[in-house]
Amino acid sequence: MRASRLVTLLLLLQNRGRMTAQQLATELEVSVRTVYRDVEALSTAGIPLYGDAGHAGGYRLVDGYRTRLTGLTAQEAQAAFLAALPSTAAELGLGEALATAQLKLRAALPAELREHAGLIQRRFLLDAPGWYGDGDDTPHLSGVAAAVWARHAVVLRYRRWRAPEEIERRVEPYGLVLKAGRWYLVAAGPSGIRTYRVDQIDELRPLDEEFAIPDAFDLARHWDASVADFRAGLHTGEALVRVTAEGARRLGVTPADDGGWTRARVPIESVTHAHQEFLRLGTDIEVLEPAELRDRIARTVRTLAARYEEPPPQAAAPRATASTTAAPQAAAPPAAASTTGARVVPPSAQAPQAVARPLSERPG
């Protein structure tokens, strides 16, 4: 346990530069006194690190010192290659850089860990977009990513669902989030920190204006809070329903032990949304409460029943064309047998038949 903590401490100093004892204690989830002992142990082992006193002090490694990654376990090596997603890196314009980084990491690993790293890439695949879409078209994703890396402000022209539907706004890009195959930009603007769908950015204009992200801002914590707020506002009501075993399975509730009907209270976004969703369950659900939702579903069912009790409407008869209504031409006198031996067909047999044309081709 302590050996793993010493390696982590060393890598923190290598990647972040100077860190105070309190910062290290927070990262390692130990006391400051434990950090003092760990730093002393590393110094005794010959690691060139030193500490600076004072308000701006802290521990740091001697400039130029790097440690090799021979301390990785098999699981850590697997996790490193599993976290590197080629498709995501390519979308951000980092596909070549990721491939190079993986080659360097693989070269630094012992032979047995290289085999584990290669195996994880051959056995696991992440396909982020959902089943009913190939992902969004995000032509400005690389530009947004460049602004995030450089901490440069941008002006974006953005489409949204409420009026005004198209806006132009100067924002400071704090970070990018990939969720369910869709990219989101978290950025600060005139009204605070907001989230923007990258596929709805119609135009992006980078500015030569640098900005600083507040020290208190953490992208992961901000996103978690945003998702929690979204879900809290999504389901503002609940419904009491009675479902069959199949309905319980599709609704995600625990079915009754006897396999019969199950009563459950489920969260709903709105009566209108629940009306659409519950109708999909057909006869596997009965809504008991609220009364407004039950009445609305009952009216829909009565309308459907009445519609299906009647015979289906007959297709409209095809409209006759001029060629089908015109009187046939007078029959020509019978011709003698042709030199080709072809039989002459009487004009009455040649009259065109009325053919129903597709609706899109019928005259208005």
C-alpha positions in Angstrom: 0.0 0.0 0.0 2.7 2.4 0.9 4.8 1.5 -2.1 1.9 2.4 -4.4 1.4 5.7 -2.6 5.1 6.6 -3.0 4.9 5.9 -6.7 1.8 8.1 -7.0 3.4 10.9 -5.0 6.4 10.7 -7.3 4.3 10.8 -10.5 2.3 13.8 -9.1 5.4 15.8 -8.6 6.7 14.8 -12.1 3.4 15.8 -13.8 2.4 18.9 -11.9 5.7 20.4 -10.7 5.7 22.1 -7.3 3.1 20.9 -4.9 2.6 21.8 -1.2 2.4 19.1 1.5 -1.3 19.9 1.9 -2.0 19.5 -1.8 -0.2 16.1 -1.8 -2.1 15.0 1.3 -5.4 15.9 -0.4 -4.6 14.0 -3.5 -3.3 10.9 -1.6 -6.1 11.1 1.0 -3.6 11.0 3.9 -2.4 13.3 6.6 0.2 16.0 6.1 2.5 14.2 8.6 2.3 11.1 6.3 3.4 13.2 3.4 6.4 14.4 5.3 7.4 10.7 6.0 6.8 9.7 2.4 9.0 12.6 1.1 11.8 11.6 3.5 11.5 8.0 2.3 11.9 9.1 -1.4 14.9 11.3 -0.6 16.5 8.4 1.3 16.0 6.2 -1.8 17.9 8.7 -3.9 15.0 10.5 -5.6 16.2 14.1 -6.3 13.5 16.2 -4.8 13.7 19.2 -2.5 11.3 21.5 -0.6 11.0 25.2 -0.6 9.8 27.0 2.5 7.4 29.9 2.6 3.9 30.8 1.2 4.9 29.9 -2.4 7.0 26.9 -1.4 6.4 23.2 -1.7 8.0 20.0 -2.9 9.4 19.5 -6.5 11.7 17.3 -8.4 15.1 18.5 -9.7 14.6 19.9 -13.2 15.0 17.2 -15.9 14.4 14.2 -13.7 11.9 11.7 -15.1 10.9 8.3 -13.8 10.1 5.4 -16.1 6.7 3.7 -16.0 8.0 0.4 -14.8 5.8 0.7 -11.7 2.6 0.0 -13.6 0.7 -3.1 -12.7 -1.1 -5.2 -15.4 -4.5 -3.7 -14.5 -3.1 -0.1 -14.6 -1.6 -0.8 -18.1 -4.9 -2.2 -19.3 -6.8 0.8 -17.9 -4.4 3.2 -19.7 -5.1 1.6 -23.1 -8.8 1.2 -22.4 -9.2 4.9 -21.6 -7.5 5.9 -24.9 -10.4 6.0 -27.3 -9.2 6.3 -31.0 -12.5 7.6 -32.4 -12.7 10.3 -29.7 -9.1 11.4 -30.2 -9.6 11.6 -33.9 -12.7 13.8 -33.5 -10.6 16.2 -31.5 -7.8 16.2 -34.0 -5.5 14.1 -31.8 -5.6 10.8 -33.6 -2.0 10.8 -34.6 -0.8 12.1 -31.3 -2.7 9.3 -29.5 -1.2 6.7 -31.7 2.3 8.1 -31.0 1.7 8.3 -27.3 0.5 4.7 -27.2 3.6 3.6 -29.0 5.8 5.4 -26.5 3.9 4.0 -23.5 4.1 0.5 -25.0 7.8 0.9 -25.5 8.2 1.9 -21.8 6.4 -1.1 -20.5 7.9 -4.5 -19.6 7.2 -7.3 -22.1 4.5 -8.9 -20.0 2.6 -5.7 -19.6 2.9 -4.9 -23.4 1.0 -8.1 -24.0 -1.8 -7.1 -21.5 -2.0 -3.7 -23.2 -2.4 -5.1 -26.7 -5.0 -7.6 -25.4 -7.2 -5.0 -24.0 -7.4 -3.2 -27.3 -8.2 -6.4 -29.2 -10.9 -7.5 -26.7 -12.8 -4.3 -25.8 -14.5 -1.7 -28.0 -16.4 1.4 -27.1 -19.1 2.6 -29.6 -20.4 5.8 -28.0 -23.3 6.8 -30.3 -26.8 5.3 -29.7 -28.5 2.7 -31.9 -30.7 5.1 -33.8 -28.0 7.5 -34.9 -24.5 7.6 -36.2 -23.6 10.6 -34.0 -23.9 14.3 -34.7 -22.3 16.3 -37.4 -19.8 18.5 -35.5 -17.7 20.4 -38.1 -16.6 22.9 -35.4 -15.5 20.4 -32.8 -11.8 20.6 -33.6 -12.0 24.4 -33.5 -13.7 24.3 -30.1 -11.2 21.9 -28.8 -8.3 24.1 -30.0 -9.9 27.0 -28.1 -10.3 24.9 -25.0 -6.6 23.9 -25.1 -5.3 27.4 -25.8 -7.8 29.1 -23.4 -8.8 31.5 -26.1 -12.3 33.1 -26.2 -14.5 32.5 -29.2 -17.6 34.1 -30.8 -20.1 31.4 -31.7 -23.4 31.6 -33.7 -25.7 29.0 -32.0 -29.1 27.4 -32.7 -31.4 26.7 -29.8 -35.0 25.6 -29.3 -36.4 28.7 -27.7 -36.7 32.2 -29.2 -34.6 33.8 -30.3 -33.6 30.5 -32.0 -30.3 31.9 -33.3 -27.9 33.8 -31.1 -24.4 35.1 -31.4 -22.4 35.1 -28.2 -18.8 35.6 -27.0 -17.9 32.7 -24.6 -14.8 31.4 -22.8 -14.5 27.6 -23.4 -13.8 25.8 -20.1 -14.1 22.2 -21.3 -15.7 19.6 -23.6 -17.8 16.7 -22.5 -18.8 13.6 -24.5 -22.0 12.1 -23.3 -23.9 9.3 -25.2 -22.1 10.1 -28.4 -22.9 13.8 -28.3 -20.3 16.6 -27.6 -21.1 19.4 -25.2 -19.2 22.6 -24.6 -19.1 24.1 -21.1 -18.3 27.8 -21.4 -18.6 31.0 -19.5 -20.6 33.8 -21.1 -22.5 37.0 -20.2 -25.1 35.0 -18.2 -22.6 32.7 -16.4 -21.4 29.1 -17.1 -23.7 27.4 -19.7 -23.7 24.2 -21.7 -23.8 24.3 -25.5 -24.3 21.4 -27.9 -21.4 21.4 -30.3 -23.5 20.1 -33.2 -25.7 23.2 -32.9 -22.9 25.7 -33.4 -23.3 27.1 -36.9 -20.3 29.4 -36.9 -17.2 29.7 -34.8 -14.9 32.6 -34.8 -11.7 32.4 -32.6 -10.5 35.5 -30.8 -7.0 36.5 -29.9 -8.1 36.9 -26.3 -6.8 34.7 -23.5 -8.7 34.0 -20.4 -8.1 32.3 -17.1 -10.3 29.5 -15.7 -11.2 30.1 -12.0 -9.2 27.9 -9.6 -12.5 26.8 -8.0 -13.9 25.4 -11.3 -13.8 21.7 -11.8 -15.2 20.3 -15.0 -16.3 16.9 -13.6 -18.0 18.4 -10.5 -19.7 21.0 -12.6 -21.0 18.4 -15.1 -22.2 16.1 -12.3 -24.1 19.0 -10.8 -25.6 20.0 -14.2 -26.8 16.5 -14.8 -28.3 16.2 -11.3 -30.2 19.5 -11.9 -31.4 18.3 -15.3 -32.8 15.1 -13.8 -34.4 16.9 -10.9 -36.3 19.1 -13.3 -37.1 16.3 -15.7 -39.3 14.2 -13.4 -41.5 16.7 -11.5 -44.5 14.4 -10.9 -45.4 10.8 -10.4 -48.0 8.3 -11.5 -49.5 5.3 -9.8 -49.7 2.4 -12.3 -50.6 -1.3 -12.4 -48.4 -3.4 -14.7 -48.1 -7.0 -15.8 -44.8 -8.9 -15.4 -43.8 -7.8 -18.9 -44.9 -4.2 -18.2 -42.8 -4.2 -15.1 -39.8 -5.4 -17.0 -40.2 -2.7 -19.7 -40.8 0.0 -17.1 -37.9 -1.1 -14.9 -39.9 -1.8 -11.7 -39.7 -4.9 -9.5 -42.5 -7.4 -10.6 -44.7 -9.2 -8.1 -43.5 -12.5 -6.8 -46.5 -14.4 -8.2 -46.0 -13.0 -11.7 -49.3 -11.2 -11.6 -50.1 -7.4 -11.7 -47.8 -5.1 -9.8 -48.6 -1.7 -8.4 -45.8 0.9 -8.6 -45.3 4.7 -8.3 -43.1 5.9 -11.2 -41.7 9.4 -11.8 -43.1 11.3 -14.9 -41.9 14.3 -16.7 -45.4 15.6 -17.5 -48.9 14.3 -18.3 -48.3 14.8 -22.0 -45.0 12.9 -22.0 -46.3 10.1 -19.8 -49.4 9.7 -22.0 -47.1 9.0 -25.0 -44.7 6.7 -23.1 -47.4 4.6 -21.3 -49.3 4.0 -24.5 -46.3 2.2 -25.8 -46.8 -0.5 -23.2 -50.2 -1.3 -24.6 -52.3 -3.7 -22.4 -49.4 -4.3 -20.0 -50.2 -1.2 -18.0 -53.1 0.5 -16.4 -52.8 4.1 -15.0 -54.6 4.6 -11.7 -53.4 8.1 -10.8 -53.3 11.0 -11.6 -56.9 11.2 -12.9 -56.0 13.6 -15.7 -53.5 11.1 -17.1 -55.9 8.2 -16.8 -58.7 10.2 -18.5 -56.5 11.2 -21.3 -55.3 7.6 -22.0 -58.9 6.4 -21.8 -60.0 9.0 -24.4 -57.2 7.9 -26.7 -58.1 4.2 -26.3 -61.8 4.9 -27.1 -60.8 6.8 -30.2 -58.6 4.0 -31.4 -61.3 1.4 -30.6 -63.9 3.3 -32.6 -61.6 3.8 -35.5 -60.7 0.1 -35.7 -64.3 -1.1 -35.3 -65.1 0.5 -38.7 -64.1 -1.1 -41.9 -61.0 0.5 -43.4 -61.6 3.3 -45.9 -61.6 2.2 -49.5 -58.9 3.5 -51.8 -60.1 6.3 -54.1 -60.9 5.1 -57.6 -58.3 6.1 -60.2 -59.0 9.2 -62.1 -59.6 8.5 -65.8 -57.2 10.1 -68.3 -58.0 11.6 -71.6 -56.6 8.6 -73.4 -58.9 6.2 -71.6 -62.1 8.3 -72.1 -61.7 9.2 -75.7 -63.7 7.3 -78.2 -61.6 4.7 -80.1 -60.5 5.6 -83.6 -62.4 4.1 -86.5 -61.0 0.7 -87.3 -58.7 0.6 -90.2 -59.5 -1.8 -93.0 -57.9 -5.2 -92.5 -54.4 -5.3 -93.9 -53.0 -8.1 -95.8 -50.5 -10.4 -94.1 -47.2 -8.5 -93.6 -44.1 -9.6 -95.2 -42.7 -10.3 -91.7 -45.6 -12.7 -90.8 -46.7 -10.5 -87.8 -50.4 -10.8 -86.9 -52.4 -7.6 -87.1 -54.1 -6.8 -83.7 -57.6 -5.2 -83.9 -57.7 -1.6 -82.6 -60.2 -2.6 -79.9 -57.5 -4.9 -78.4 -55.0 -2.1 -78.4 -57.0 0.4 -76.3 -55.0 1.4 -73.3 -56.2 0.3 -69.8 -56.6 2.8 -67.0 -53.8 2.3 -64.5 -53.9 3.7 -60.9 -51.0 6.0 -60.5 -49.2 6.7 -57.2 -50.7 9.4 -55.0 -47.7 11.6 -55.7 -48.3 11.4 -59.4 -52.0 12.0 -59.5 -53.2 15.4 -60.8 -54.4 17.8 -58.2 
